[in-house]
Amino acid sequence: MSEITDSEMKHLAELSNLFLGDKEAKSLKRDLTRILAYIDELDEVDVTGVEPTYQVFDMETVWREDEEIDYGVSRVELLELAEQVKDNSVVVPKVL
C-alpha cells in the first residue's frame, strides 16, 4: 500500500495552494492514502484481452459546410446601431 509522507502532503498542499492546519492535513493524508490503496487494488485486476473503452456510446463528429446567412441587414447598418465603433468594429468592455 502506498503511504503519503508528511513532506509529500505538504508539497501537494503547496501545489494546490491549500493552507492546511495539522488536523486538516492529517485527515486529507488519510483520505489520499485510502485512495491510493484502492488504486493499488485496481492495479491487481487482470484485464488481459479487455479492449480499452474510450467512449461508452457511439459518437461521431458531424461536419457541415459553413454557410453565409443573409439577414437583410448590411454591416454598415449594424455598426450604426452600436454605441461605440472604432475601426469598423464594435467596442465592448474587457472581460477578464
N, CA, C and O atoms as CSV, one atom per row, in Angstrom:
chain,resi,resn,atom,element,x,y,z
A,1,MET,N,N,0.839,-1.179,0.000
A,1,MET,CA,C,0.000,0.000,0.000
A,1,MET,C,C,0.887,1.247,0.000
A,1,MET,O,O,1.903,1.301,0.693
A,2,SER,N,N,0.488,2.237,-0.783
A,2,SER,CA,C,1.235,3.493,-0.854
A,2,SER,C,C,0.870,4.380,0.326
A,2,SER,O,O,-0.305,4.600,0.621
A,3,GLU,N,N,1.882,4.874,0.981
A,3,GLU,CA,C,1.675,5.757,2.123
A,3,GLU,C,C,2.237,7.127,1.758
A,3,GLU,O,O,3.361,7.226,1.267
A,4,ILE,N,N,1.474,8.165,1.991
A,4,ILE,CA,C,1.919,9.522,1.704
A,4,ILE,C,C,2.690,10.033,2.915
A,4,ILE,O,O,2.214,9.957,4.047
A,5,THR,N,N,3.875,10.548,2.660
A,5,THR,CA,C,4.680,11.088,3.757
A,5,THR,C,C,4.216,12.504,4.091
A,5,THR,O,O,3.493,13.128,3.315
A,6,ASP,N,N,4.630,12.995,5.227
A,6,ASP,CA,C,4.270,14.361,5.624
A,6,ASP,C,C,4.835,15.381,4.654
A,6,ASP,O,O,4.179,16.378,4.350
A,7,SER,N,N,6.052,15.143,4.162
A,7,SER,CA,C,6.650,16.097,3.218
A,7,SER,C,C,5.891,16.084,1.882
A,7,SER,O,O,5.723,17.133,1.259
A,8,GLU,N,N,5.431,14.905,1.438
A,8,GLU,CA,C,4.633,14.837,0.211
A,8,GLU,C,C,3.289,15.540,0.405
A,8,GLU,O,O,2.810,16.221,-0.502
A,9,MET,N,N,2.691,15.381,1.561
A,9,MET,CA,C,1.422,16.037,1.855
A,9,MET,C,C,1.601,17.555,1.842
A,9,MET,O,O,0.764,18.281,1.306
A,10,LYS,N,N,2.691,18.022,2.431
A,10,LYS,CA,C,2.981,19.456,2.454
A,10,LYS,C,C,3.190,19.965,1.024
A,10,LYS,O,O,2.708,21.040,0.666
A,11,HIS,N,N,3.914,19.183,0.210
A,11,HIS,CA,C,4.185,19.565,-1.175
A,11,HIS,C,C,2.886,19.624,-1.981
A,11,HIS,O,O,2.671,20.567,-2.743
A,12,LEU,N,N,2.016,18.617,-1.815
A,12,LEU,CA,C,0.731,18.623,-2.509
A,12,LEU,C,C,-0.117,19.832,-2.117
A,12,LEU,O,O,-0.758,20.451,-2.966
A,13,ALA,N,N,-0.115,20.157,-0.843
A,13,ALA,CA,C,-0.876,21.317,-0.365
A,13,ALA,C,C,-0.343,22.599,-0.991
A,13,ALA,O,O,-1.122,23.462,-1.396
A,14,GLU,N,N,0.974,22.731,-1.072
A,14,GLU,CA,C,1.569,23.923,-1.680
A,14,GLU,C,C,1.221,24.017,-3.165
A,14,GLU,O,O,0.885,25.090,-3.665
A,15,LEU,N,N,1.304,22.876,-3.867
A,15,LEU,CA,C,0.962,22.871,-5.299
A,15,LEU,C,C,-0.500,23.236,-5.525
A,15,LEU,O,O,-0.849,23.829,-6.545
A,16,SER,N,N,-1.342,22.881,-4.577
A,16,SER,CA,C,-2.784,23.134,-4.695
A,16,SER,C,C,-3.191,24.470,-4.088
A,16,SER,O,O,-4.373,24.813,-4.066
A,17,ASN,N,N,-2.219,25.216,-3.598
A,17,ASN,CA,C,-2.491,26.484,-2.911
A,17,ASN,C,C,-3.480,26.297,-1.762
A,17,ASN,O,O,-4.374,27.117,-1.551
A,18,LEU,N,N,-3.300,25.204,-1.027
A,18,LEU,CA,C,-4.125,24.942,0.143
A,18,LEU,C,C,-3.326,25.262,1.398
A,18,LEU,O,O,-2.152,24.910,1.510
A,19,PHE,N,N,-3.969,25.923,2.323
A,19,PHE,CA,C,-3.336,26.228,3.598
A,19,PHE,C,C,-4.031,25.364,4.645
A,19,PHE,O,O,-5.114,25.693,5.130
A,20,LEU,N,N,-3.383,24.256,4.979
A,20,LEU,CA,C,-3.986,23.261,5.852
A,20,LEU,C,C,-3.402,23.321,7.248
A,20,LEU,O,O,-2.196,23.472,7.441
A,21,GLY,N,N,-4.296,23.197,8.214
A,21,GLY,CA,C,-3.843,23.034,9.586
A,21,GLY,C,C,-3.404,21.589,9.785
A,21,GLY,O,O,-3.602,20.748,8.907
A,22,ASP,N,N,-2.812,21.303,10.930
A,22,ASP,CA,C,-2.329,19.944,11.208
A,22,ASP,C,C,-3.469,18.921,11.146
A,22,ASP,O,O,-3.304,17.837,10.586
A,23,LYS,N,N,-4.613,19.267,11.719
A,23,LYS,CA,C,-5.757,18.360,11.740
A,23,LYS,C,C,-6.265,18.096,10.316
A,23,LYS,O,O,-6.552,16.954,9.956
A,24,GLU,N,N,-6.374,19.169,9.505
A,24,GLU,CA,C,-6.835,19.019,8.119
A,24,GLU,C,C,-5.848,18.203,7.296
A,24,GLU,O,O,-6.245,17.341,6.513
A,25,ALA,N,N,-4.574,18.476,7.474
A,25,ALA,CA,C,-3.546,17.744,6.730
A,25,ALA,C,C,-3.566,16.262,7.079
A,25,ALA,O,O,-3.420,15.408,6.204
A,26,LYS,N,N,-3.746,15.966,8.352
A,26,LYS,CA,C,-3.784,14.564,8.785
A,26,LYS,C,C,-4.991,13.844,8.180
A,26,LYS,O,O,-4.879,12.703,7.732
A,27,SER,N,N,-6.150,14.518,8.170
A,27,SER,CA,C,-7.361,13.932,7.612
A,27,SER,C,C,-7.229,13.728,6.099
A,27,SER,O,O,-7.605,12.681,5.571
A,28,LEU,N,N,-6.697,14.727,5.418
A,28,LEU,CA,C,-6.523,14.634,3.969
A,28,LEU,C,C,-5.491,13.560,3.616
A,28,LEU,O,O,-5.649,12.840,2.630
A,29,LYS,N,N,-4.450,13.458,4.416
A,29,LYS,CA,C,-3.423,12.432,4.196
A,29,LYS,C,C,-4.033,11.039,4.321
A,29,LYS,O,O,-3.725,10.147,3.531
A,30,ARG,N,N,-4.889,10.858,5.307
A,30,ARG,CA,C,-5.563,9.568,5.498
A,30,ARG,C,C,-6.460,9.254,4.287
A,30,ARG,O,O,-6.463,8.126,3.795
A,31,ASP,N,N,-7.220,10.254,3.808
A,31,ASP,CA,C,-8.091,10.054,2.650
A,31,ASP,C,C,-7.291,9.713,1.390
A,31,ASP,O,O,-7.652,8.806,0.641
A,32,LEU,N,N,-6.211,10.445,1.168
A,32,LEU,CA,C,-5.383,10.191,-0.016
A,32,LEU,C,C,-4.721,8.814,0.057
A,32,LEU,O,O,-4.578,8.141,-0.964
A,33,THR,N,N,-4.327,8.402,1.225
A,33,THR,CA,C,-3.737,7.068,1.400
A,33,THR,C,C,-4.759,5.994,1.043
A,33,THR,O,O,-4.421,5.004,0.393
A,34,ARG,N,N,-6.006,6.185,1.465
A,34,ARG,CA,C,-7.063,5.227,1.118
A,34,ARG,C,C,-7.311,5.198,-0.390
A,34,ARG,O,O,-7.507,4.129,-0.967
A,35,ILE,N,N,-7.302,6.351,-1.018
A,35,ILE,CA,C,-7.499,6.423,-2.473
A,35,ILE,C,C,-6.379,5.678,-3.190
A,35,ILE,O,O,-6.630,4.908,-4.116
A,36,LEU,N,N,-5.138,5.913,-2.755
A,36,LEU,CA,C,-4.003,5.220,-3.370
A,36,LEU,C,C,-4.076,3.712,-3.149
A,36,LEU,O,O,-3.697,2.938,-4.028
A,37,ALA,N,N,-4.559,3.292,-1.983
A,37,ALA,CA,C,-4.709,1.863,-1.709
A,37,ALA,C,C,-5.734,1.253,-2.655
A,37,ALA,O,O,-5.552,0.129,-3.123
A,38,TYR,N,N,-6.805,1.978,-2.937
A,38,TYR,CA,C,-7.820,1.492,-3.863
A,38,TYR,C,C,-7.242,1.379,-5.275
A,38,TYR,O,O,-7.523,0.417,-5.990
A,39,ILE,N,N,-6.448,2.349,-5.667
A,39,ILE,CA,C,-5.813,2.306,-6.992
A,39,ILE,C,C,-4.862,1.117,-7.073
A,39,ILE,O,O,-4.813,0.431,-8.095
A,40,ASP,N,N,-4.111,0.869,-6.012
A,40,ASP,CA,C,-3.238,-0.312,-5.976
A,40,ASP,C,C,-4.047,-1.598,-6.135
A,40,ASP,O,O,-3.623,-2.533,-6.815
A,41,GLU,N,N,-5.216,-1.627,-5.498
A,41,GLU,CA,C,-6.098,-2.792,-5.605
A,41,GLU,C,C,-6.578,-2.971,-7.049
A,41,GLU,O,O,-6.640,-4.096,-7.545
A,42,LEU,N,N,-6.915,-1.877,-7.719
A,42,LEU,CA,C,-7.349,-1.947,-9.116
A,42,LEU,C,C,-6.226,-2.410,-10.037
A,42,LEU,O,O,-6.481,-3.071,-11.043
A,43,ASP,N,N,-4.985,-2.066,-9.697
A,43,ASP,CA,C,-3.840,-2.494,-10.499
A,43,ASP,C,C,-3.686,-4.016,-10.529
A,43,ASP,O,O,-3.075,-4.565,-11.446
A,44,GLU,N,N,-4.233,-4.683,-9.539
A,44,GLU,CA,C,-4.112,-6.142,-9.455
A,44,GLU,C,C,-5.143,-6.877,-10.317
A,44,GLU,O,O,-5.028,-8.086,-10.514
A,45,VAL,N,N,-6.136,-6.168,-10.827
A,45,VAL,CA,C,-7.186,-6.795,-11.637
A,45,VAL,C,C,-6.600,-7.228,-12.976
A,45,VAL,O,O,-5.893,-6.460,-13.628
A,46,ASP,N,N,-6.897,-8.465,-13.383
A,46,ASP,CA,C,-6.422,-8.996,-14.657
A,46,ASP,C,C,-7.312,-8.482,-15.774
A,46,ASP,O,O,-8.497,-8.811,-15.836
A,47,VAL,N,N,-6.745,-7.682,-16.647
A,47,VAL,CA,C,-7.504,-7.111,-17.764
A,47,VAL,C,C,-6.989,-7.639,-19.103
A,47,VAL,O,O,-7.149,-6.992,-20.138
A,48,THR,N,N,-6.379,-8.803,-19.073
A,48,THR,CA,C,-5.862,-9.402,-20.290
A,48,THR,C,C,-7.011,-9.640,-21.269
A,48,THR,O,O,-8.020,-10.253,-20.918
A,49,GLY,N,N,-6.850,-9.156,-22.479
A,49,GLY,CA,C,-7.864,-9.355,-23.514
A,49,GLY,C,C,-9.013,-8.372,-23.461
A,49,GLY,O,O,-9.917,-8.456,-24.293
A,50,VAL,N,N,-9.015,-7.444,-22.519
A,50,VAL,CA,C,-10.089,-6.456,-22.421
A,50,VAL,C,C,-9.692,-5.230,-23.239
A,50,VAL,O,O,-8.648,-4.621,-23.003
A,51,GLU,N,N,-10.534,-4.881,-24.194
A,51,GLU,CA,C,-10.265,-3.713,-25.027
A,51,GLU,C,C,-10.484,-2.436,-24.211
A,51,GLU,O,O,-11.431,-2.361,-23.429
A,52,PRO,N,N,-9.623,-1.436,-24.386
A,52,PRO,CA,C,-9.828,-0.164,-23.687
A,52,PRO,C,C,-11.130,0.502,-24.145
A,52,PRO,O,O,-11.492,0.428,-25.319
A,53,THR,N,N,-11.811,1.137,-23.231
A,53,THR,CA,C,-13.035,1.866,-23.555
A,53,THR,C,C,-12.706,3.352,-23.592
A,53,THR,O,O,-12.377,3.963,-22.575
A,54,TYR,N,N,-12.802,3.908,-24.777
A,54,TYR,CA,C,-12.529,5.331,-24.921
A,54,TYR,C,C,-13.821,6.137,-24.882
A,54,TYR,O,O,-13.820,7.300,-24.478
A,55,GLN,N,N,-14.904,5.530,-25.295
A,55,GLN,CA,C,-16.198,6.198,-25.324
A,55,GLN,C,C,-17.253,5.144,-25.026
A,55,GLN,O,O,-17.209,4.058,-25.603
A,56,VAL,N,N,-18.190,5.432,-24.151
A,56,VAL,CA,C,-19.153,4.420,-23.749
A,56,VAL,C,C,-20.333,4.299,-24.701
A,56,VAL,O,O,-21.075,3.319,-24.632
A,57,PHE,N,N,-20.523,5.260,-25.577
A,57,PHE,CA,C,-21.567,5.146,-26.587
A,57,PHE,C,C,-21.043,5.696,-27.902
A,57,PHE,O,O,-20.104,6.491,-27.930
A,58,ASP,N,N,-21.665,5.261,-28.992
A,58,ASP,CA,C,-21.203,5.672,-30.309
A,58,ASP,C,C,-21.421,7.163,-30.520
A,58,ASP,O,O,-22.530,7.680,-30.384
A,59,MET,N,N,-20.342,7.826,-30.851
A,59,MET,CA,C,-20.404,9.251,-31.174
A,59,MET,C,C,-19.570,9.482,-32.408
A,59,MET,O,O,-18.530,8.849,-32.594
A,60,GLU,N,N,-20.009,10.360,-33.227
A,60,GLU,CA,C,-19.187,10.747,-34.345
A,60,GLU,C,C,-19.349,12.247,-34.559
A,60,GLU,O,O,-20.405,12.823,-34.294
A,61,THR,N,N,-18.297,12.850,-35.036
A,61,THR,CA,C,-18.317,14.274,-35.281
A,61,THR,C,C,-19.122,14.552,-36.542
A,61,THR,O,O,-18.903,13.939,-37.587
A,62,VAL,N,N,-20.042,15.473,-36.426
A,62,VAL,CA,C,-20.872,15.836,-37.570
A,62,VAL,C,C,-20.331,17.147,-38.123
A,62,VAL,O,O,-20.304,18.167,-37.435
A,63,TRP,N,N,-19.908,17.099,-39.356
A,63,TRP,CA,C,-19.366,18.284,-40.006
A,63,TRP,C,C,-20.405,18.856,-40.956
A,63,TRP,O,O,-21.180,18.117,-41.564
A,64,ARG,N,N,-20.416,20.147,-41.074
A,64,ARG,CA,C,-21.265,20.799,-42.060
A,64,ARG,C,C,-20.474,21.929,-42.687
A,64,ARG,O,O,-19.527,22.452,-42.100
A,65,GLU,N,N,-20.873,22.283,-43.863
A,65,GLU,CA,C,-20.237,23.394,-44.554
A,65,GLU,C,C,-20.709,24.712,-43.940
A,65,GLU,O,O,-21.874,24.849,-43.567
A,66,ASP,N,N,-19.802,25.672,-43.841
A,66,ASP,CA,C,-20.181,26.997,-43.380
A,66,ASP,C,C,-21.039,27.661,-44.449
A,66,ASP,O,O,-20.740,27.611,-45.643
A,67,GLU,N,N,-22.100,28.275,-43.985
A,67,GLU,CA,C,-22.984,28.973,-44.902
A,67,GLU,C,C,-23.118,30.420,-44.464
A,67,GLU,O,O,-23.205,30.713,-43.271
A,68,GLU,N,N,-23.132,31.306,-45.415
A,68,GLU,CA,C,-23.372,32.711,-45.106
A,68,GLU,C,C,-24.873,32.922,-45.127
A,68,GLU,O,O,-25.534,32.612,-46.119
A,69,ILE,N,N,-25.418,33.451,-44.034
A,69,ILE,CA,C,-26.855,33.676,-43.937
A,69,ILE,C,C,-27.111,35.160,-44.113
A,69,ILE,O,O,-26.521,35.991,-43.421
A,70,ASP,N,N,-27.985,35.482,-45.032
A,70,ASP,CA,C,-28.324,36.877,-45.309
A,70,ASP,C,C,-29.561,37.239,-44.493
A,70,ASP,O,O,-30.655,36.741,-44.757
A,71,TYR,N,N,-29.378,38.109,-43.501
A,71,TYR,CA,C,-30.490,38.538,-42.663
A,71,TYR,C,C,-31.136,39.819,-43.186
A,71,TYR,O,O,-32.059,40.348,-42.566
A,72,GLY,N,N,-30.658,40.312,-44.313
A,72,GLY,CA,C,-31.242,41.502,-44.910
A,72,GLY,C,C,-30.776,42.796,-44.266
A,72,GLY,O,O,-31.375,43.850,-44.482
A,73,VAL,N,N,-29.696,42.724,-43.467
A,73,VAL,CA,C,-29.156,43.913,-42.821
A,73,VAL,C,C,-27.683,43.998,-43.190
A,73,VAL,O,O,-26.958,43.007,-43.103
A,74,SER,N,N,-27.244,45.175,-43.599
A,74,SER,CA,C,-25.847,45.329,-44.005
A,74,SER,C,C,-24.959,45.575,-42.791
A,74,SER,O,O,-25.440,45.935,-41.717
A,75,ARG,N,N,-23.663,45.378,-42.976
A,75,ARG,CA,C,-22.688,45.612,-41.919
A,75,ARG,C,C,-22.741,47.061,-41.454
A,75,ARG,O,O,-22.657,47.338,-40.257
A,76,VAL,N,N,-22.877,47.970,-42.386
A,76,VAL,CA,C,-22.926,49.398,-42.062
A,76,VAL,C,C,-24.136,49.696,-41.176
A,76,VAL,O,O,-24.022,50.437,-40.200
A,77,GLU,N,N,-25.286,49.125,-41.511
A,77,GLU,CA,C,-26.490,49.347,-40.704
A,77,GLU,C,C,-26.317,48.802,-39.283
A,77,GLU,O,O,-26.750,49.429,-38.317
A,78,LEU,N,N,-25.690,47.648,-39.163
A,78,LEU,CA,C,-25.460,47.081,-37.843
A,78,LEU,C,C,-24.491,47.928,-37.028
A,78,LEU,O,O,-24.708,48.145,-35.836
A,79,LEU,N,N,-23.424,48.409,-37.663
A,79,LEU,CA,C,-22.461,49.248,-36.952
A,79,LEU,C,C,-23.091,50.561,-36.503
A,79,LEU,O,O,-22.694,51.120,-35.480
A,80,GLU,N,N,-24.058,51.054,-37.250
A,80,GLU,CA,C,-24.746,52.288,-36.861
A,80,GLU,C,C,-25.562,52.084,-35.578
A,80,GLU,O,O,-25.807,53.047,-34.851
A,81,LEU,N,N,-25.980,50.859,-35.294
A,81,LEU,CA,C,-26.758,50.569,-34.085
A,81,LEU,C,C,-25.886,50.498,-32.831
A,81,LEU,O,O,-26.388,50.640,-31.716
A,82,ALA,N,N,-24.598,50.282,-33.010
A,82,ALA,CA,C,-23.688,50.142,-31.866
A,82,ALA,C,C,-23.447,51.487,-31.210
A,82,ALA,O,O,-23.450,52.527,-31.869
A,83,GLU,N,N,-23.235,51.452,-29.882
A,83,GLU,CA,C,-22.984,52.688,-29.150
A,83,GLU,C,C,-21.594,53.226,-29.414
A,83,GLU,O,O,-21.414,54.437,-29.545
A,84,GLN,N,N,-20.590,52.333,-29.495
A,84,GLN,CA,C,-19.219,52.751,-29.751
A,84,GLN,C,C,-18.647,51.917,-30.885
A,84,GLN,O,O,-18.720,50.688,-30.869
A,85,VAL,N,N,-18.074,52.607,-31.876
A,85,VAL,CA,C,-17.460,51.928,-33.011
A,85,VAL,C,C,-16.067,52.498,-33.195
A,85,VAL,O,O,-15.864,53.711,-33.145
A,86,LYS,N,N,-15.096,51.593,-33.411
A,86,LYS,CA,C,-13.725,52.018,-33.656
A,86,LYS,C,C,-13.155,51.130,-34.754
A,86,LYS,O,O,-13.177,49.906,-34.624
A,87,ASP,N,N,-12.654,51.708,-35.811
A,87,ASP,CA,C,-12.054,50.972,-36.929
A,87,ASP,C,C,-12.989,49.878,-37.457
A,87,ASP,O,O,-12.573,48.736,-37.649
A,88,ASN,N,N,-14.248,50.238,-37.687
A,88,ASN,CA,C,-15.248,49.302,-38.223
A,88,ASN,C,C,-15.530,48.113,-37.312
A,88,ASN,O,O,-15.966,47.065,-37.789
A,89,SER,N,N,-15.290,48.257,-36.010
A,89,SER,CA,C,-15.566,47.201,-35.059
A,89,SER,C,C,-16.341,47.777,-33.878
A,89,SER,O,O,-16.175,48.945,-33.526
A,90,VAL,N,N,-17.176,46.957,-33.278
A,90,VAL,CA,C,-17.942,47.390,-32.118
A,90,VAL,C,C,-17.051,47.309,-30.891
A,90,VAL,O,O,-16.412,46.282,-30.663
A,91,VAL,N,N,-16.996,48.367,-30.097
A,91,VAL,CA,C,-16.190,48.412,-28.890
A,91,VAL,C,C,-17.032,47.864,-27.729
A,91,VAL,O,O,-18.147,48.322,-27.482
A,92,VAL,N,N,-16.468,46.871,-27.024
A,92,VAL,CA,C,-17.144,46.276,-25.865
A,92,VAL,C,C,-16.208,46.328,-24.671
A,92,VAL,O,O,-14.996,46.461,-24.841
A,93,PRO,N,N,-16.756,46.225,-23.455
A,93,PRO,CA,C,-15.875,46.237,-22.278
A,93,PRO,C,C,-14.999,44.976,-22.237
A,93,PRO,O,O,-15.387,43.915,-22.726
A,94,LYS,N,N,-13.812,45.122,-21.642
A,94,LYS,CA,C,-12.911,43.972,-21.487
A,94,LYS,C,C,-13.530,42.991,-20.497
A,94,LYS,O,O,-14.133,43.389,-19.500
A,95,VAL,N,N,-13.372,41.719,-20.785
A,95,VAL,CA,C,-13.831,40.658,-19.893
A,95,VAL,C,C,-12.617,39.813,-19.537
A,95,VAL,O,O,-12.015,39.171,-20.398
A,96,LEU,N,N,-12.270,39.821,-18.262
A,96,LEU,CA,C,-11.102,39.079,-17.807
A,96,LEU,C,C,-11.488,38.052,-16.787
A,96,LEU,O,O,-10.629,37.326,-16.287
